[in-house]
Amino acid sequence: MARRGMSEDETSPSTIERRKRAPGDGESLGRKAYVAIRAMIMERRLTGGEILSEEKLAGELDISRTPVREAMFLLQNAGLIQKEINQPFRVRLVSNREYFQSMRLRELLEGEAIATAVSAIAPGPLAEVEHAMLALKDDPDVPAEVHWAADERLHEMIADASGNEVMAAMIASLRITTRLYELSGLPSRFRPDTEEHIAIIEAIRMGDKDEARAAMQAHIRSLTNDVLTTMARL
């Protein structure tokens, strides 16, 4: 029986849990759950097509199911998981067709983005990204997460500097698609990636938009061709 002066809802476990948290903690827990689950996907602890159990994830993260549910919708909006009608959430599985079509669009859009961004990228941030890339080149055994972080930083910097928010959002979405595909068991190609990124940075420093466009498109085509070569060997 509920205590006098309090309704059944007020004494429910979910209500008591909310009372323990300061205002705004619900959002922060949901965000933390999003970051944690995203890391599981990116590190392939959760693989393409795998069903996501709110109960299991809540247990692993030591939180209630409510923030996990919030995280699910954030992950869905980010394009990392998907849900069919009357079906559970699953890690998004990218098909060969979707991957290659996305890479073609990336080649077009990121080529345009870098040509527009060349004159807008400040020397300081560019030097910081270059330093990260040179460190990767000197130490090819760094964790994959470090490589991906540097890769993301360069491509995001270029897209944002283009000044076209719609194009930047499209590039971000396409990069999620291709990243999920590349996490599906393809061998890493960190060394050529790093060398191609350094060539892109050098073209930006020269201020040559045509050379920058060519370097970016060559980088994306190189990755596409490596995937095709890998598939032909399977």
N, C-alpha and C positions, 0 to 999 in steps of 0.2 A: 504494500500500500504506500502511496506517496505521502511524504511528510506534509503536515498541515500548512496550508498557505502556498503549496507548490503543486503544479499540475504534473501529470505523468510525464509530459514532454520535458519539463524542467529537470526531472530527476533521471532522465534517460542517460545511458553511458555517453552517447554522442554529445549531448548538451553539457554534461559535466566536463568532458574533455575540452569543449570549446571554452568553458569558463576558466580552465587552467591556463589558457593561452592568452597573451596580451592581444589587443586589437591589431589586426594586420598579420598575425602569425600564420593564419590560414593560408594567405597568399604566399608567404615566405616558405612554408612547408611544401606547398604545391610546386613552387619554383625549384626548391631543393630536390624534390622528387623528380622533376623534369630533367634537371642537370644530371642526376645520378642515373636515371634510366637511359638518357641520351648517351652517356658514357658507356653503358653496357652495350648499346647498339653499335657504337663506333668502335668499340674494342672487341666486337664479335662475340661477346658473352651471350648476347641475344642475336640470333641469326635471322636472315630473311625468311618470312613465312611463319616464323614461330609465334604461337599463341601467347598473349600476355595475360597472366592471371593477376588481377588486382590483389587478391588475397596473398599470393605468393610474394609479389613485389613488396607489399606492405610489410610482410614478415621480414624480408631481407633488409629493408630499409629501416625497420623498427619504428614505423609510423602507422597511423590508421589508414583505412582505405580511402577516406575522403580526399586527402591531398594527392594520393596516387591517381584517383579518378580525375582530379584537376590536371595532373601532369599528362594524363592520356590525351586530353583534348588539346593541350599545348603541343604535344608531340604530333598529333594528327594535323594540326594547323601548320606545323613546320614541315610536314611531308615525310616524316620518319616512320609513322605507323599508319595503318588503314583499317577500316571497319566496314564490312558489308552489312546489309540489313539482316537483323536477327542472328548476327555472327559476332564472336568476340573480336577484340582488337588483336591485330597481328603486326609484327614488324614488316614494313613494306618490302615486297619482293619485286625487284626491277627486272624486266625481261630484256633479252638481247636487243630486240627491236627498239624498245624505249630508250635503252642506253645509247645506241648508235644515233638515233634521231636527236637525242639530247646533246650529244657531243657535236653534231653538225650545227645545232643552234648555238651552242657555246662558242664554236669557232667564229660564227658570224657576229654574235653579240659582244663577246669579249674582245674581238678584233676592233670593233667599233668603239667599245668603251675605252680601250687603251689609247686609241688614236685621239680621242677627245680629252683624255685625262693627262696626257703627257705634260702639258703646260701648267697643270693644276697641282701636281704632286710636289710637295715641298721637299727640299734636299734632306732635311733632318729625318723624317719618317722613312724616306727611301733608303738612307744610309743604315738605319736600324734594321730594316728588313734584309738589306744586303749582308749585314754582319751576321744575322741569323743563318742566311743561306751559305755563307762561307764557312761558318762553323759546322754546318751539316756536311759540306764537301770535305772538310778536314777529318771528320769523324763519321764515317758511313755506318757505324754500329749504334748510333743513337736510337732510342725507342721510336717506334712508328708514330706515337702520339706527338712527339716533338717535331717530326717531319710534317705531319698533317697541320699542326698549329702554324708553322711557318708558311706552308702552302696557303692556308686559309687567309693569313694576314696579308700576303701579297695580293691575292686575287680580290679580296674585299676592299683593300686600299684603292686598287685600280677602279673597281666598279663604283665605289663611292665618289671618287674624284672625277668621274665622268660628268657628275652634276645631273644625271638623268635618273631620278629615283625609280621610275617604272622599269627601266632597263636593269638597274642594279638589283631590284627585287626579282626580276626574271632570271638573272644570272645566278642569284643565290639559290633559287628554287631548282634550277637545272644542276647546280653543283651538288645539291643534296641528292638528287637522283643518281648522278654519276658516281658520287662517293659511296652510296649504298651498294651500287653494282660492283665497284672496285673492292668492296669489303667482302664480297661473296666467295673469296678463295683464290683470287688472281694473285700471282706472284708479285712482290713489290718491285718497283722500278725507281727507287729513291735516288740513285745516283744520276741517271739521265734527267729526272725531274729537276733536281737541284741545278744541274748545269744549264738546263733550259731556262729555269727561273733567273739565273744570273745573267743570261743573255738578254732576257726581258728587261731586267733592271738596268743593264748597260745602255740599252736602246732608249729607255726613259731618260736616263741621265744626259744622253746626247741631245735630247729634245727632238728627235726625229720620229714623227708620228708614223710615217710609212714603215720605217724599220721596226718600230715598236709593234705595229699591227702585224707585220710579217713574223716577228719573233713569237708573239702570242699565238698566232694561228699555227705556226710550225710546232709549237709545244703541244697544242691540243691534238693536232694531226698525229704527232709522234705517239702520244698516249693511245689514240684510237688504233693506230697501226699495230702497236705492241699487243693490244687486246686481241685483234684479229689474228695475229701470229700465234698467240697463246691458244686461241680456240682451234686453230687449224691443227695443232699438235695433240689435241685431246682425242 
